[in-house]
């Protein structure tokens, strides 16, 4: 098969010129138009690469309200944000989430409104979310084996997840994707099975290299790197070729089967970091602004959203956060420092 394509991000080298149009631009010229919002840190699973078994969740009073989230998003879109993804924890645990989706879908500047979920509660919510204006859904699925699911997630739930996938398909979303974290010695033997499953369902699957963000100590030897994943699929599922129409700012490199029946994405965070094309900012469930998944610093914006919205201060914080963004996470250097927060407390 063809070698992995190298990201060629469309980075505006003159960030001062880009900034004149109101965009959030860092010192490396990266324009930030993608906002990820965690709506809760709670989850009904305890995935080993994401969070500890014993965890103290936030009190509901600490969470940003739907109105506060919407107010923040309206400020962010004034600086060019036009893609919003709702995350958690497990976002479907947040009561009446479709109400927030409805609020956000009314903001005309948002061109893409999506959700990341483990899918366990999707069966009962898919239709309401679609009707409220949600465009796309990404569902986490690391195994098709019930016992392994329980080992990885510390809970039962595979059947509910599979029902959620079908419910999402039946609800008619613009796009449904599966996310699989590949871990050597854990689920690397299911790459082919999962790829075939997604192809049969006619949905895209994205394989993610195992990253140092969970509660357990990270072992680099457990990283199944991108080219190993692709070689398995290319050999045992169907020949792959690089896609020609994917967003170069997106984290996943995309491939299509030569016969045109299916798509595979690879998020090579470790072996081929995409930091140079990163366009994402994040806000945690309790209102901490982060400019990187692995950021060591964050800005608390909640005091400026309650009791009243201080738009000017929030704009300043957004600009400060983006302008101070580093070049990259430095996984593969001695300088890398693992953030204190695990994934569930940041937002996927």
N, C-alpha and C positions, 0 to 999 in steps of 0.2 A: 504494500500500500504506500501511498505518498507519505513523506515525513510530516510530522506535526507542523502546522503553520505557526509562524511567529506573529504574535500580536503586533499590529501596526496601528496603534491608536491615533485617532484624529485629534491630536493635542494642538491647541492654539498656542504657538510659541510666544506670541505677543499678548501676555495676559492682561496688560494694561488696556489694550484695545478691546479685549473681550469684556473686561470689567465695565467699560463705558456703556455697554448695552445692558448693564444691570445683573450680569451673571455672578455667581459665586465662583471665583477663580483663585486657585492657590498659587504659590510662588513657582510651581513647576508648569503652570499653564493649563492645569486640569480643570475643566469646567464641571461643576457639581450640580447635576439636575435630578439626581436619584436619591430619594429620601426613604429610609427604612424606619418604620415606627413599631416599637414593641408596645402592645396593648396590655400585656400582663407578663409577669415572670413565672406564673403558675403553669404546671404541666401535669398531665395524667400519666406520663411515662418518666423514666429516669435513665435515658440513654447514656451509656458509659462515656461517650465522647463529648457529652454536652453538659452534664450536671451531676452533682453528688446524690447519693441515695437520701441522705438526711440534709434537709435544707430548710431555712427559715424564709418563708415567702413574705412579700410586702403586705401590709395591711391595705385593704381596699381604699381607705382614705388617702393613702399615699399615691395612688395611681392618678395619672392625668385623666380628667373627665373627657367624654367625647367632645364636649364643647371646647375644652382647652386644646385638645389635639387639633380640632378643626381650625381654631384661631391660629395656632402655630403654623399649620399647613398653608393657610391663606397668606401669612407673612412670608413663608419660604417660596411660594410660587411667584411672589413679587420680585424674587431674585433668580428666576429661571427654573426652579424645580418644577418638573412636569411628569415625573414618575414617582409613584408612591407604592410601597409594599408594606402590608401589615404582617407583623410577626409576633412571636412570644419568646419564651414559654410556648404554650399552646394557645394561639389567639382565639380559638373557638370556645375556650373556657370563659372568655369575657362575655358576660350576659348581654344579649341583644346587640351583638356585633354588627348585624345588618343595619342597625340604626346609624352607626358610625360610617359604614360604607355608603349609606344614603347621603349623609352630610358631605362626605368627600367627593362623591360622584357628581355633586352639584357645582363643584369648583371647575369652571370651564377650562382653566389652564392645565388641569391634569389630563394627560393623554393616555396614561396607563395606570390602572389601579389593580393591584394584585395582592395575593395572600399566600403565605407559607404555613403549612399545617401538617400534623401527623395523620390527618384524615379520619381519626377515630370517631369524631363527632360530625363529620361532614354529611353523612347520610340524611340527618334531620335538618341540616342548615343550608345545603347546597342551593336549593331553589330560591330561598329567601335572599341569599347573598347575591345570586345572579340577578334577581329582580331588583335588588337595591342598587345595582350598577357595578358589581365586581367584574373585572374583565378576565383575569387569569388566576389560576391556582397552581401552586407547586406543592406536591405531597411527598413527604419523606417515606422511603421504603428501602430498608437495608437488607431484607431477607424475605424469602417466601416460605421459610421453615418455621412453624409455630414455636418449637423449643428454642431455636436460635433467636427468634424474636424476643422471647422472654429473657434469654441470657443477655442480649444487647440492651434491651429496654427496661429490664427488671420488672416488667408487668406483662400480662397477656394483652392481646389487642390486634393481632394480625388479621383476624376475620373482620373486625370492625374497620380496619384500615382498607382492606380490599373492597368492602362494601362502600366505603367512602369514595374510593377511586371510581367505581361504577356510577355512584350517584353524581359525581362531578361530571363524568362523561355524559350522562343522561340529561343533566341540567343545561348543557350546551354552552359552556364557557368558550371564549375565543381560543384559549389554550390551556391544556393541562400538562404538567411536566412532573416526572418523578425525580427525586433526589436520592442518590445512594452514596453513602460514605463507605469507601473501600478500605478495609483494614486487613493486612496480611495476617494469615493464621486465624482469622475470625470469619470473614465472609467473602474472601477473594475467590473462593471456589464457586460462587454464585453469580459472577459477572455475566457469564453467558446466559444462564437461566433468567436473570432479571432483564437482560437485553431482549431476549426472545419474548418475555412476558409483555414488555412495553411495545414491542413491534406488533404483537398480536392485538393489543389494545388500541393500536394506531395512535400512541402518544409518545412524546419525546422522553428519554431518560437521560439524566445527567449524573455522571460519576464524579465524586469529589474526593480528592486526596485527603487523607487523614491529617488533621491539623492540631497544633498544640493549644487547644482552647477549652478542653474538658476538665473534669475534676481529677482524673487519673494522671499520673506522670506520663509524659509523651515519650514514646519510643519510635525514633525515626525509622527503625527497621520494619515497623508495622505499616509504613507508607507504601501502598501499591501505586507506583508512579504511572503517569498518564500513558506512556508508550506501551506499558505492559497490559493495561486495560484495553487499549485500542487493538493491540495485536491479537488478544484473545477473541474479541468480537469480530474482527476482520476475518479471522481464520475459521471460527466456529459458528458464526451467525450469518454473516454475509459481508462481501467486500465493501469497504468504506472509502469515501472520498471527501475531502474538505468541502464544507458548504461554502457557497459564494455570496450568500445574502444575509449573513448575520452581522449584528452590531459589533464593531470592533471595540466598543467601550464596555461590552458585557463581559462578565467574568468567565463565561464558558466558551471554549473553542468548540465549534459545531461541525459535525460530520453527517453525511447522509449515506444511506446504502446505495450502491450503484444501481440497483433495480428501482430506486425511487420510493421504496416502501419503508419509510421510517427515518428517524433522526436520532443521533447520539451526541450529547454534549460532554465535555471534559472540563472540570474546574481543577486546574493544576496549580493549586495555591502554593505547593511546596517546590515542585520541580520546575515549574515555569510561572513564577509569580506575575500577576497582571497589575501590579501596583501602578505602573507607569500610565495606565489608562483608567485608573479608578475614578469614578464619578459619584461616589456614594457618601452620604452623611447619615448618621443614625441618631435616634432619640430613644432612650430607655423608657420603660413603663412609668417610672416616677419622674421623668422629665430631665434626664441628664443627656446633654448633647455631646456626641462623640464623632470625631472625623475619620475614625478607622475602627474596624472590628477589634484590632489589637492595640488600640490607643491606651496610653498609660495615664492620660489626663482627660477630664471631661468638664463640661460647664453646666451648672445647675440653672435651668431656665424656669423651673416651676414657680419660684417666687415672683417672676415677671409675667406669669399667666393668671395668678390668683392673688387677691380677689379681683383685680382688674388686669387687662392686657396692656403691657407696656411695649408697644410695637417698636419704638425707637431702640430701646435697650435690647430687645430680642434680635433685631436686625444687626446691631453691633456685635452681639454674641455669635451670630451665624457667621458674619464676616471674619471675626477674630478666630473662630474655630477652623474655618477653611484655610485662611491665610497661614495658619500655624501648622498645617498638616505636613507630616514628614514625607520623604521620598518613598518609603516602603517599610514593611514590617520586619525585615532582616531575619527571617526564619533561619537562613543558612549561614549566619554569621555569629560570632561570639557576642555581639552586641544585643542579640535578641533577648527581650525580657517578657516573660509570660504575664499577661494582665491578671489582676487579682480577680476580676469578674469571670465567671464561666459563661458559656454561650447563652444559657437560659436567662441570665440576668442582663445580657446585652441586647439580644434580639437577633434571630437568625438572618 
